[in-house]
Amino acid sequence: MGLSLRFIILSGFLLVLLPALILLSYTDFTKAKSDLEDNFDFMVEQTAENITGAYDLVEVGFRILSLSLEDTMKKAFEPFIQDYYSVGGKVDQIDLAKIKKGLGDEFDLYIINDKGVIIHTTFEKDLNLDFAKVAPSFNEKLQKIREESRYQGDRISSETLTGNVRKYGYWGTPDKKYILEIGIKSSQFEEPLKNLDLLKISEGFEQFNPDLKSVNVFNSNGTVSNKPDFETTEEQKNRIRKVYDTGSRLDFIEADASEKWVYVKAEVDDEDGTASQGDKVIELIFDTSSLEQQLDDLASSQIVFTLLFILIGGSMALFIANRISKPISSLTKSVETIANGDLEASIVGDTSSREVSNLSTGIVAMKDSIREKINDIEIINASYERFVPKEFLTLLQKKSIIDVEIGDNSSLEMSVLFSDMRNFTMISEKLTPQQNFKFLNSYLDKMTPAINQNEGFIDKYIGDAVMALFPKHPDDAVKAAIEMNIALKSLNKNDASDPIKMGVGIHKGNLVLGTIGRATRMETTVISDTVNSSARLESLNKVYGTNILISGEIKQSLTSSLKSQCRLIDRTKVKGKSKMLEVYEVLSADITNNYKNKLETKNTLEKVVKDFFSKKTESAAKELKKISKHKKSDSVIQYWTDKLK
């Protein structure tokens, strides 16, 4: 008699320490890695908040300084306005040089026409500058000043072409033809501005966060404040515009350069009516190489530590395996043979230990028992799965049909697909009963694989109609519907008889799956108004001449690729529900006629539907007219043409 198997198992128990050690090491590494990354992100967040806060303070300083120069600006306009009146509004006769001489060299004068072009100025670099092109939003504000014939003092800002800092003021002429502009050069307030230089202030933040490499403050047009010669890349411009328009922060990881780029918008209150835009986009570039190095060092130390202890544990495991491998080897091969499906293989007994002998006997008994159970299960499953889908049992949390009882139920959110053959009655009238069943089974055999291949299962057949459930993602139901229509197209192509037509409706919501009936006769069913909505959508295919209709709830849950293939065609009311159901048609290049035209007109069609249900009938008719040329090839457009007559 050999060593006790209990002794061998107790020795082998030491091997449990190895996976425990690996798990501990991995957990420790994951936590440390998370802490390092969180700390880095925290410093980035704090730096961004501090810099935007600094910009707010700088802007407040600019505004206070700007307001202090308002009286000077208004007095400077007096001779300018007087000359405009004296020449009767003929601006080419105004001697701007003479006015400037009277005001002083720190002043420059400009005359802007109703197009936004500087047509006369003492500052030659800005002559013929077209604000409508270089700063459209700024030009809109200028033209409003001209139309209202009023004075407007502006904040301190940078010149468009030079970047020099100036204080500007504008006056709309009474005849609303021109805008008179005066700029005070930065020499008037150069000393105060030295203390309000954001770029200098930003340098201090590098001490707060050593990983901060650079700070750039951009205007809306992509130029850097106080750095007119800075060359901005197209990628930077696109990022700046997006942040400027949305106001949302953007983060980018430049892995090749070991950098993290952060863009934040510094917004300025414009309630004072200034013409220029004070909002800026701040670009922060952080060096991530230090973080990457720390993570690499951490990973290396954890790997070395783990490998060392694995080596120790492996040596112990090898020792134990050598002691037990001989008596167990034969049994292992026999078990592998059984596992591969050969239940007729013979099991050689082993008496090297009491436990191994008992194990040999147990394996023989287990093999015989498995063979009997498998035979029974195969027979039962083959019978039951034809009537009750195994997916239904899974959702009811039942291992076997034997475990199902009356009243078992489960509440879940899922998508319901309803399909129905359009012309089954007409086709069936031409067939014998036997041919009808053969035809129907052939049709269903082609339709249903698409459901199973897309994570769905068939709840029931209702004559030629199919009701299927999709418990995972709504994408699965829509993909299945498209593939069903592709299969139908192939079936019609290979069948010389009358072409088969089919409609599909899909909706999602909370369902209750369960069993009803009595102990001697029960069946599975689904209870939910989601089923009624799916059936309603399916039936509407006949009204619009479409193939696949889905609800707004389904559409909103789709991934972007499928969502772009849907167009809003109507709203409908389901019996017993007060809320209108949005109806979308699913388009596919494989099954949709005039696919390209329908994609091109879907936005206009959506306006038609929304205007109609907003009681803007005239607007809906006007929008429909834009796409009416497609009504012969698009049954939905024809439907709306008839509806809006």
C-alpha positions in Angstrom: 0.0 0.0 0.0 1.5 3.3 -1.0 1.2 6.7 0.6 -2.3 7.9 1.7 -3.9 10.0 -0.9 -5.1 12.3 1.9 -1.4 13.0 2.7 -0.7 13.8 -1.0 -3.8 16.1 -1.2 -2.7 17.9 2.0 0.7 18.4 0.5 -0.7 19.7 -2.7 -2.9 22.1 -0.8 0.2 24.3 -0.6 -0.3 25.0 -4.3 -3.3 27.0 -3.4 -0.9 29.6 -2.1 0.5 30.2 -5.6 -2.7 31.6 -7.3 -3.4 33.4 -4.0 0.0 35.1 -4.3 -0.6 36.0 -8.0 -4.0 37.4 -7.2 -2.6 39.4 -4.3 0.2 40.7 -6.5 -2.1 41.6 -9.3 -4.5 43.4 -6.9 -1.7 45.3 -5.4 -0.4 46.4 -8.8 -3.9 47.3 -10.0 -4.5 49.5 -7.0 -1.1 51.2 -7.1 -1.5 51.8 -10.9 -5.0 53.3 -10.3 -3.6 55.5 -7.5 -0.8 56.8 -9.8 -3.2 57.5 -12.6 -5.8 59.1 -10.4 -3.2 61.4 -8.8 -1.9 62.4 -12.3 -5.5 63.1 -13.5 -6.2 65.1 -10.3 -3.1 67.3 -10.9 -4.3 67.8 -14.5 -7.8 68.8 -13.3 -6.4 71.2 -10.6 -4.0 72.8 -13.1 -6.8 73.3 -15.6 -9.1 74.8 -13.0 -6.3 77.1 -11.7 -5.4 78.4 -15.1 -9.0 79.1 -16.2 -9.4 80.8 -12.8 -6.3 82.9 -13.5 -7.8 83.9 -16.9 -11.0 85.0 -15.2 -8.9 87.2 -12.9 -6.9 88.6 -15.8 -10.1 89.4 -17.7 -11.6 91.2 -14.7 -8.4 93.3 -14.6 -8.7 94.0 -18.3 -12.3 95.0 -17.8 -11.6 97.4 -14.9 -8.7 98.9 -16.9 -11.0 99.2 -20.0 -13.7 101.0 -18.1 -11.2 103.5 -16.7 -10.4 104.6 -20.3 -14.1 105.0 -21.4 -14.1 108.8 -20.7 -10.9 109.2 -22.7 -12.4 107.2 -25.6 -15.7 109.2 -25.7 -13.8 112.6 -25.7 -11.6 111.3 -28.6 -14.8 110.7 -30.7 -15.9 114.4 -30.4 -13.6 115.8 -33.2 -14.0 112.6 -35.3 -17.9 112.9 -35.2 -17.6 116.7 -35.8 -15.6 116.2 -39.0 -18.0 113.5 -40.2 -20.9 116.0 -39.9 -18.9 118.8 -41.4 -18.2 116.8 -44.7 -21.9 115.6 -44.8 -21.0 112.0 -44.3 -18.5 111.9 -47.3 -15.9 109.8 -45.5 -13.2 110.2 -48.2 -13.1 113.9 -47.4 -12.3 113.3 -43.7 -8.7 114.2 -42.8 -7.9 111.3 -40.4 -4.3 112.3 -40.1 -5.3 115.8 -38.9 -7.7 114.3 -36.3 -5.0 111.9 -35.1 -2.5 114.7 -34.8 -4.9 116.6 -32.6 -5.6 113.5 -30.4 -2.0 112.2 -30.2 0.1 109.4 -31.7 -1.4 106.8 -29.3 -4.7 107.1 -31.2 -5.6 105.4 -34.5 -8.8 106.1 -36.4 -10.8 103.7 -38.7 -13.9 103.9 -40.9 -15.7 100.7 -41.6 -18.4 100.3 -44.3 -21.6 98.3 -44.1 -19.8 95.2 -45.5 -17.4 95.1 -42.6 -14.4 96.4 -44.6 -12.0 99.0 -43.2 -12.0 101.6 -46.1 -10.1 104.4 -44.4 -7.6 104.3 -41.5 -4.5 105.9 -40.0 -3.2 102.4 -39.3 -2.2 101.2 -42.7 -1.7 97.5 -41.8 -5.4 97.2 -41.2 -6.5 98.9 -44.4 -9.0 96.8 -46.5 -9.2 94.3 -43.6 -12.6 92.4 -44.1 -14.1 91.5 -40.8 -16.9 89.5 -42.6 -14.1 87.0 -43.6 -11.7 87.1 -40.7 -14.2 87.5 -37.8 -17.8 86.9 -38.9 -19.3 86.9 -35.4 -17.5 90.1 -34.6 -18.7 91.7 -37.8 -22.3 90.9 -36.9 -21.9 92.9 -33.7 -20.3 95.8 -35.6 -23.1 95.9 -38.1 -25.7 95.9 -35.2 -23.9 99.0 -33.8 -24.1 100.7 -37.2 -27.8 99.8 -37.6 -28.6 101.2 -34.2 -26.5 104.4 -34.7 -25.0 104.2 -31.2 -21.7 104.3 -29.4 -20.2 101.1 -28.0 -17.0 101.0 -25.9 -15.1 97.7 -26.3 -12.9 95.7 -23.9 -9.1 95.7 -24.2 -8.3 93.2 -26.9 -5.6 92.3 -29.5 -5.4 93.6 -33.0 -6.5 91.1 -35.6 -3.3 91.2 -37.7 -0.5 92.3 -35.3 -1.6 91.0 -31.9 -0.8 94.4 -30.3 -3.1 95.2 -27.3 -5.5 98.1 -27.7 -8.6 99.6 -26.3 -11.3 100.2 -29.0 -14.5 102.1 -29.3 -17.2 102.2 -32.1 -19.8 104.8 -33.2 -22.5 104.0 -35.7 -23.2 107.1 -37.9 -26.8 108.5 -37.9 -27.2 107.7 -41.6 -26.4 104.1 -40.7 -23.8 103.9 -43.5 -20.5 103.6 -41.5 -18.9 102.7 -38.3 -16.3 105.1 -36.9 -13.7 103.3 -34.8 -11.0 104.6 -32.5 -8.2 102.5 -31.0 -5.9 103.6 -28.2 -2.5 101.9 -28.4 -1.2 99.7 -25.6 1.4 102.3 -24.6 -1.3 104.0 -22.7 -1.6 101.1 -20.3 1.6 99.1 -20.8 2.6 99.1 -17.2 -0.7 97.8 -15.8 -0.8 95.1 -18.5 2.6 93.7 -17.3 0.8 92.4 -14.2 -2.0 91.0 -16.2 0.0 88.8 -18.7 -1.7 85.4 -18.6 1.3 83.7 -20.2 3.6 85.0 -17.5 1.1 84.0 -14.8 0.9 80.5 -16.4 4.6 79.9 -15.9 4.0 79.8 -12.2 1.7 76.8 -12.6 4.7 74.7 -13.9 6.0 74.8 -10.3 2.6 73.6 -9.1 2.6 70.8 -11.6 6.1 69.8 -12.9 4.4 67.7 -15.7 3.0 70.9 -17.3 5.0 71.5 -20.5 3.2 74.4 -22.1 0.2 76.7 -21.9 -1.3 78.4 -25.0 -4.4 80.7 -24.9 -6.3 80.7 -28.2 -8.8 83.1 -29.7 -11.8 81.7 -31.5 -10.0 81.9 -34.9 -7.1 79.7 -33.7 -4.5 82.5 -33.1 -2.7 82.6 -29.8 -3.3 85.6 -27.6 -0.2 88.0 -27.7 1.5 85.5 -30.2 0.2 86.5 -33.7 3.1 84.6 -35.3 2.2 81.3 -33.6 1.4 78.7 -36.3 -1.6 76.6 -35.3 -2.1 73.2 -37.0 -5.3 72.2 -38.6 -5.9 69.6 -35.9 -5.4 72.2 -33.2 -7.9 74.5 -35.0 -10.5 71.8 -35.2 -10.1 71.0 -31.5 -10.3 74.7 -30.6 -13.5 75.3 -32.6 -15.1 72.3 -31.0 -14.3 73.4 -27.5 -15.2 77.0 -28.3 -18.6 76.0 -29.8 -19.6 73.4 -27.1 -17.9 74.7 -24.1 -16.9 71.1 -23.1 -13.4 70.1 -22.1 -11.5 67.8 -24.5 -8.6 65.5 -23.5 -6.2 63.8 -26.0 -3.4 61.3 -25.4 -0.5 61.7 -27.7 1.1 58.3 -27.0 4.0 58.7 -29.4 5.1 61.9 -27.8 4.2 60.8 -24.2 1.9 63.8 -23.8 -1.6 64.6 -22.7 -3.3 67.6 -24.4 -6.2 69.3 -22.5 -8.4 72.0 -24.0 -10.7 74.0 -21.7 -12.9 77.1 -22.5 -12.5 80.2 -20.4 -15.8 82.0 -20.7 -16.2 85.8 -20.2 -19.5 87.5 -19.3 -20.5 89.7 -22.3 -23.5 91.4 -20.6 -21.8 94.8 -21.0 -22.5 94.6 -24.8 -18.9 94.7 -26.0 -18.3 94.0 -29.7 -15.3 91.7 -29.3 -15.5 88.2 -27.9 -13.5 87.7 -24.7 -13.9 83.9 -24.5 -10.7 81.9 -25.0 -9.7 78.3 -25.4 -6.7 77.3 -23.2 -4.4 74.5 -24.4 -2.5 72.6 -21.7 0.2 70.1 -22.7 1.3 67.7 -20.0 4.3 65.3 -20.0 3.2 61.8 -19.3 6.6 60.2 -19.5 7.1 60.4 -15.7 3.8 58.6 -15.1 4.7 56.0 -17.8 8.1 55.4 -16.2 6.5 54.9 -12.7 4.0 52.4 -14.2 6.8 50.5 -15.9 8.9 50.4 -12.8 5.9 49.2 -10.8 5.0 46.5 -13.3 8.6 45.3 -13.4 8.9 45.0 -9.6 5.6 43.1 -9.4 6.6 40.7 -12.1 10.0 40.0 -10.5 8.3 39.5 -7.1 5.6 37.2 -8.5 8.0 35.1 -10.6 10.3 34.5 -7.6 7.5 33.1 -5.6 6.1 31.2 -8.5 9.5 29.5 -8.9 9.4 28.5 -5.2 5.8 27.2 -5.5 6.7 25.5 -8.8 9.5 23.5 -7.2 7.2 22.4 -4.5 4.5 21.4 -7.0 7.1 19.4 -9.1 8.1 17.5 -6.0 4.4 16.6 -5.1 3.6 15.8 -8.8 6.4 13.3 -9.0 5.0 11.5 -6.0 1.5 11.1 -7.3 1.9 11.1 -11.1 2.5 7.3 -11.6 -0.7 6.0 -9.9 -2.8 8.9 -11.3 -1.4 9.0 -14.9 -3.4 5.9 -16.1 -6.6 7.2 -14.6 -6.0 10.7 -16.1 -5.8 9.2 -19.6 -9.0 7.2 -19.0 -10.8 10.3 -17.8 -9.6 12.2 -20.9 -10.9 9.4 -23.1 -14.3 9.7 -21.4 -14.2 13.5 -21.7 -13.7 13.1 -25.4 -16.9 11.2 -25.7 -15.7 7.6 -25.6 -17.9 6.0 -22.9 -16.9 2.5 -24.0 -13.3 2.8 -22.9 -12.1 0.4 -20.3 -10.8 1.7 -16.9 -7.7 -0.1 -15.6 -7.8 -0.5 -11.8 -4.9 0.8 -9.6 -4.1 -0.4 -6.1 -1.1 1.8 -5.4 -3.1 3.4 -2.6 -6.5 2.9 -1.0 -7.8 6.2 -2.3 -6.6 5.6 -5.9 -8.3 2.2 -5.8 -11.5 3.7 -4.7 -11.1 6.4 -7.3 -10.8 3.8 -10.1 -13.9 2.1 -9.0 -15.8 5.4 -8.8 -14.7 6.4 -12.3 -16.1 3.2 -13.7 -19.4 3.8 -11.9 -19.4 7.4 -13.0 -18.8 6.5 -16.7 -21.7 4.1 -16.7 -24.0 6.6 -15.0 -23.0 9.4 -17.4 -23.7 7.2 -20.3 -27.2 6.4 -19.0 -27.9 10.1 -18.1 -26.7 11.4 -21.4 -29.0 9.1 -23.3 -31.9 10.2 -21.2 -31.1 13.9 -21.4 -30.6 13.7 -25.2 -34.0 12.1 -25.7 -35.8 14.6 -23.4 -34.0 17.7 -24.7 -34.6 16.7 -28.3 -38.3 16.5 -27.6 -38.8 19.5 -25.4 -36.6 22.0 -27.2 -38.9 21.7 -30.2 -41.7 23.2 -28.2 -40.0 25.3 -25.5 -36.8 27.3 -26.4 -33.9 26.6 -24.1 -33.4 30.4 -24.0 -36.9 30.7 -22.4 -35.8 28.3 -19.7 -32.6 30.3 -19.1 -34.6 33.5 -18.7 -36.9 31.7 -16.2 -33.7 30.5 -14.4 -34.6 26.9 -14.9 -32.0 24.2 -15.6 -34.6 21.8 -17.2 -38.1 21.8 -18.5 -38.8 19.4 -15.6 -38.3 22.3 -13.1 -40.9 24.6 -14.8 -44.1 25.1 -12.8 -47.3 27.0 -13.3 -46.8 30.7 -12.5 -43.1 30.8 -13.0 -42.2 34.2 -14.4 -39.4 36.7 -14.9 -39.6 40.4 -15.7 -37.0 41.7 -18.2 -36.5 44.5 -20.7 -36.0 43.2 -24.2 -36.8 43.8 -27.8 -39.8 42.2 -29.5 -39.8 41.4 -33.2 -43.0 40.6 -35.1 -43.0 39.5 -38.7 -45.9 38.5 -41.0 -46.1 37.3 -44.5 -48.1 39.8 -46.5 -49.8 37.7 -49.2 -50.1 34.3 -47.4 -53.9 34.1 -47.9 -53.6 34.6 -51.6 -50.8 32.1 -52.0 -52.5 29.5 -49.7 -55.7 29.5 -51.7 -53.8 28.0 -54.7 -52.3 25.2 -52.6 -53.6 21.9 -51.1 -53.4 21.6 -47.3 -50.3 19.4 -47.6 -48.7 21.9 -49.9 -49.6 24.8 -47.6 -47.7 23.2 -44.7 -44.7 22.4 -46.9 -44.7 26.0 -48.3 -45.1 27.5 -44.8 -42.3 25.4 -43.2 -40.0 26.2 -46.1 -40.6 29.9 -45.6 -40.1 29.7 -41.8 -37.0 27.6 -42.3 -35.4 30.5 -44.3 -36.6 33.3 -42.0 -35.8 32.0 -38.5 -32.0 31.3 -38.7 -31.4 35.1 -38.8 -33.1 35.4 -35.4 -30.9 32.7 -33.7 -27.7 34.0 -35.3 -28.4 37.5 -33.8 -28.8 36.5 -30.1 -32.6 36.1 -30.4 -35.1 33.2 -30.0 -38.5 32.5 -31.3 -41.3 32.8 -28.7 -44.0 31.4 -30.9 -45.2 30.9 -34.5 -48.7 32.3 -35.2 -49.5 30.8 -38.6 -47.2 32.5 -41.0 -46.3 35.2 -38.4 -43.2 35.0 -36.2 -42.8 36.5 -32.7 -39.2 36.6 -31.5 -37.5 38.0 -28.4 -34.0 39.6 -28.2 -32.9 39.9 -24.5 -29.5 41.6 -25.2 -29.2 44.7 -27.5 -31.8 46.2 -29.8 -29.1 46.1 -32.6 -29.6 42.3 -32.6 -33.3 42.6 -33.5 -32.7 45.1 -36.3 -29.8 43.1 -37.8 -32.1 40.0 -37.7 -34.9 41.9 -39.5 -32.5 43.0 -42.2 -31.1 39.5 -42.6 -34.6 38.0 -42.7 -35.4 40.4 -45.6 -32.2 39.4 -47.4 -33.1 35.7 -47.0 -36.6 36.5 -48.3 -35.1 38.2 -51.3 -33.0 35.2 -52.0 -36.0 32.8 -51.6 -38.1 34.8 -54.1 -35.2 34.9 -56.5 -34.9 31.1 -56.5 -38.7 30.4 -56.4 -40.6 30.7 -59.7 -44.0 31.1 -57.9 -45.6 34.4 -56.7 -43.0 36.5 -54.8 -43.5 36.5 -51.0 -43.7 39.8 -49.2 -43.1 40.3 -45.5 -43.3 43.1 -42.9 -41.4 43.4 -39.7 -42.1 45.5 -36.6 -39.8 46.0 -33.6 -40.4 47.6 -30.3 -38.8 47.3 -26.8 -40.0 47.5 -23.3 -40.5 45.6 -20.0 -41.9 42.1 -20.5 -43.2 39.4 -18.2 -42.2 35.9 -19.4 -43.9 33.1 -17.6 -46.1 30.0 -17.7 -49.9 29.9 -17.8 -52.5 27.1 -17.8 -53.0 24.3 -15.3 -50.9 21.5 -14.0 -52.0 19.1 -16.7 -51.6 21.6 -19.6 -49.5 24.7 -19.6 -47.6 26.8 -22.0 -45.0 29.7 -22.0 -46.2 33.2 -22.9 -45.2 36.8 -22.8 -47.4 39.5 -21.2 -46.7 43.1 -22.2 -48.1 46.0 -24.3 -44.7 46.0 -26.0 -46.0 43.0 -28.0 -49.0 45.0 -29.1 -46.8 47.9 -30.2 -44.6 45.5 -32.2 -47.6 44.0 -33.9 -49.0 47.5 -34.6 -45.7 48.5 -36.2 -45.6 45.4 -38.3 -49.1 46.0 -39.7 -48.2 49.6 -40.6 -45.7 48.3 -43.3 -48.8 47.7 -45.5 -49.8 51.4 -45.1 -46.4 52.9 -46.0 -45.2 50.2 -48.4 -42.1 49.5 -46.2 -40.3 46.4 -45.0 -39.0 47.1 -41.5 -40.5 49.5 -39.0 -39.1 50.2 -35.5 -40.2 52.4 -32.7 -38.4 55.6 -31.5 -37.4 53.7 -28.3 -35.5 51.1 -30.5 -34.0 53.8 -32.7 -32.6 55.7 -29.7 -30.9 52.6 -28.4 -29.2 51.6 -31.6 -25.5 52.0 -32.2 -24.5 55.0 -34.4 -24.0 52.9 -37.6 -27.5 51.4 -37.5 -29.1 54.7 -36.2 -27.9 56.5 -39.3 -29.9 53.9 -41.4 -33.2 54.9 -39.9 -35.6 57.6 -41.0 -38.6 59.0 -39.2 -41.7 58.5 -41.3 -44.7 59.0 -39.0 -46.2 58.9 -35.5 -48.9 56.5 -34.5 -51.1 55.7 -31.5 -51.3 52.2 -30.1 -54.7 51.1 -28.8 -54.9 51.7 -25.0 -51.9 54.0 -25.0 -52.1 57.8 -24.8 -48.5 58.5 -25.9 -47.8 58.6 -29.6 -45.3 56.1 -30.9 -42.6 57.4 -33.3 -42.3 55.2 -36.4 -38.9 54.8 -38.1 -38.2 52.9 -41.3 -34.9 50.9 -41.4 -33.0 51.3 -44.6 -30.5 48.9 -46.0 -28.6 48.9 -49.3 -29.2 45.1 -49.6 -33.1 45.3 -49.4 -34.2 48.9 -49.8 -35.2 50.2 -53.2 -33.8 53.7 -54.1 -31.7 53.4 -50.9 -29.5 56.4 -51.8 -32.4 58.8 -52.4 -34.1 57.8 -49.2 -31.0 58.5 -47.2 -30.6 61.9 -48.9 -34.2 62.9 -48.2 -34.5 61.5 -44.7 -33.7 64.8 -42.9 -36.3 66.7 -45.0 -38.9 64.0 -44.4 -38.3 64.2 -40.7 -39.0 67.9 -40.8 -42.3 67.2 -42.6 -43.4 64.7 -39.9 -42.4 67.0 -37.0 -44.0 70.1 -38.6 -47.2 68.2 -39.2 -47.5 66.9 -35.6 -46.6 70.4 -34.4 -49.6 71.6 -36.4 -47.4 73.5 -38.8 -49.2 72.1 -41.8 -48.1 74.8 -44.3 -44.4 74.4 -43.2 -44.8 70.6 -43.6 -46.2 71.0 -47.1 -43.4 73.4 -48.0 -40.7 70.9 -46.8 -42.5 68.0 -48.6 -42.4 70.0 -51.9 -38.6 69.9 -51.8 -38.6 66.1 -52.1 -41.9 65.5 -54.0 -40.0 64.5 -57.1 -39.2 61.2 -55.4 -42.8 60.3 -54.6 -43.1 57.8 -57.5 -40.1 55.8 -56.2 -40.7 56.4 -52.5 -44.1 55.2 -51.1 -43.6 57.1 -47.8 -43.3 60.4 -49.7 -46.4 59.4 -51.7 -48.2 58.7 -48.4 -47.4 62.2 -47.1 -48.3 63.8 -50.4 -51.8 62.3 -50.3 -52.1 63.1 -46.6 -51.2 66.8 -47.0 -53.5 67.4 -50.0 
